[in-house]
Amino acid sequence: MILWIQLGLAGVLLGSDLVRILPELAFPSDAPALTEPLRPGDQTRRYRPAELAPREAPPGSRPMPASEDMPSRLLFESTRWEGRPTLTVAGQIEAGDAERFAEYLDAERTPPELVYLNSPGGSVVDALAIGRALRDLGAETRMTEADICLSACPYMLAGGAVRAVEDGAMVGVHQHYFGENTALPAFLAVEDIQRGQGAVMAYLDEMGIDPRLMQPALVTPPDEIYLLTQDELAQYGLVTASGATGDGA
């Protein structure tokens, strides 16, 4: 009997997931590819970061070279840059990465002052927790022209006490699932999403980011991404300084 109940629940979960993703499978995005140049008002692109080839930053503009493959979960690499303790955070944001980041900080003798980001996104909950940890450190968040920060990653960017994004970097937002339980009735799933959106808006306000950033996010489906222009990054407060270069040391 228990086995049949477990099989039934598995069927409900699988069926709910299929219902959620079938529209995307049946009607895939016809938006331009991520590599297509942006124009104001034409900023929605297909959210397929795996199709992006690694982009090489100019020598002397970042502490670590870009890896050939984007890590499947966040990778933390320490170095010194501009004479300051520096951390490169790269890869997909997976559930539990915030806890791994806390463990990394506990093990470091000198906390990072500069944090370079390169991530296609992932777990919103973990991105918010990492962003708060960065703000508690008073660290600066930066992106070079070769970096991407999509989906949940901009919440880590927002955690920097000072935030700089070079021209050419990709910063993008869209709708999130918030990891809701797909077996829940529809009205409870909607409630789950609303709680998640409320948590994100509270976080943006806490970080001094204009909550209007949620407007392009909420109208962009999960299989697409809205890439922000430099003017929008400044308008929403996601950047506080221009440029992110240094000679290294």
N, C-alpha and C positions, 0 to 999 in steps of 0.2 A: 504493500500500500504506500509506504513512504517513498519507494522508488518511483511509483507512478506520479506522486505529488511533485517530486523533484523534476521528473521529466516534463510535467505540465508547466511548472514554473520556468524551466529552461525554454520551453516553447513560447511562453508569453514574452519572455525577455527577447528572444530572437525575433518574434513577430513584431514587437514594439520597435526594435531597432530597425527592422526592415521598413516599417511604416515611416519612420523618421527619415531614412536615407533614400527611399525609393524615388521621391521627387527629384533628388539630385542625380540619381542614376538615370532616370527616364528623361530628365530635361537638364543635361549638363550645362554649365555656364558657357555662354558664347562671348564672354568678356575677353579683351585682348590678353595676351600672355604677360607675365610679370616683367619680361624684358622690354616690352613696348614702351617707348618714351611717354612721359606724362604731359598733359596739357591741362591747365585749370578747367575744371568742369568735366574732364575726362580722366578720372583717376581710379576707376574700378578695374581691377585686374583679376584673372583667375588665381585662386589661392592654391598654387602648386609649387611650393618652394623647392621640392626635390628636383624640379626641372632646371633650377638655377645652377649654372656652373660656378665653382669657387671663383671669387673675384679677388684679384691680387691688389692689395693696397700699395700705394707708392712707398718706396723705402724710407724709413725714418718716420712713418706716420702712425705706426702702431707697435705695441710691445711684442706681439706674437704673430707669426705668419698664419694665414688662413689654412685650415686643414683641408685635405682633399675631400673628405666626407664629413658632413655635418653630424656631430655626435648624436646618438639616439636618446641621450639624456644629458643634463647639464654637466659640462666639464669645467672644473675650476683650475686655472693655471696661474701661479704666482710668479712675479718678477719685480724688477724695479724699473721705473720709467720716469724720466725727468727728475731723477733723484728721489722718487717717492715710491713707497710700497704700492704695487699695482696688481690687479687681478683681471684676468680675461675670463669671461663667462660665455661659453658657447655651447650650442646644442638645443635639442628639444627639451621643453620643460615638462618633466614627468611627475606624476604624483609621488610625493616623498622627497622631491628635490629640495624643498625648503628645509626639511629636517637635515638633509645632507649638507646644505649650506651652513646651517647653524653648527653642525659638527665640524665643518671645515674652519669656521671662525674660531671655535673653541681651541682648535689645534694650532692655530697660527699665533706666533709670538707677537707679530706686529700686524694689526688689522690693515686692510687695504685703504688707501686714500683715493686712488683712481680705479674705476671699474669700467672695462671695455665690454660691450655687449654684442653678441652675434647669435641670434636665435630666431627660428621660424614660429615660435610660440608653443602652446601646450596648455598645461594645467593653470587655470586662472587663480585658484586658491593658493597654489604654491608661488605664483608670480607676485601676488599681493603680499604674501609673507616675506618673500625675499626683498621686495621693494621697501617694506617697513624696516627690515634689518639694515638695508643700505642707508636709509634715512637716519636710523639710530646711530650709525657709524659716522655720519656726516660726510660720506664718500661722494665723490663726483662720478657721474655716469657719462660715458662717451661712446660715440660711434664714429668709425672712419668711413670714408666713401665706399669701402668694399663690404660694409656690414649690412645685415638685415635685422629688423626688429619688428616682427609681425604678430598679429593675433594677441596673445596674452603678454608678449614681451614688452610692449610699451609701458606696462605697469611696473616692470622692473626699472625701465628707463626713468619713469616718474619718481622713483625713490631717491634719485640722486639729489644731494643738496644743491649741486650745480650740474647742469645738463647741457651737453654739447653734441650736435649732430652735424657731420660734414655734408656738404653737397654731394649727391650721388648715393648716399645711404638710403635704404628703404625702411620707412616706418609706416606700418599699416594696421588698421583696425577692422573688425567685423563682429557679427553676432557670435555669442558663445553658448555652448550647451550647459556649462556649469556642472557637468557630471551628474545631471539629474537621473534619478532612478527611472528607467524607461518602463518599468512594470507598474508604475503609479498610474491612477486614472488621469485623464487629460487635465482636469482642473487642478489637481495637485501638482502635476508637472509644470503647469503654467505658474503656479504659486512658487515652486522651486526656482524657476527662472527669474521671477520678479524679485525674490529674495537675493539672488545672485547679482542682479543688476543694481539693486539697492546697495549691496555691499561694495560694488565697484564704484558707484557714485560717491558713497561716503569716503572711500579711499582717495579718490581723485580730489575731493574737497580737502581732505586731511593733508595731501601732498601739495596743495596750492595749484592744482591743475583745474582749468575751466571744465566743469562737468558737461559743457556743450560738446565736448569731444565724443560723448556717447551718441550724439545725433547721427553722424555718418556711420558709426559702428552699428547702431540698431537697424539701419536701413540696408545694410550690406549682408547678404546671406553668408553662411559659414563656408561655402565653397568659392567665395569671392573675397577680395580684400580691397579696402579703400586706402590707397597710398596718400599720405599727407605731404603737402608741399612744404617748403621751408617757411613760407608765410604762415601756413596753418600751424606748424610746429610752434612758432613764436606766438601766434594768436591764442592758442590753447594753453600756452605756458609749458609745453613739453621741452622746450629749450630755453636756457637762461643765458647761454653764451654761444657765439659763433666759432666754428672751427674746433678741431680736436687733435691737433698735431703737436708733435714735440720731437726733439732730437734724440730722446732716450738717454739713459745713463745707467 
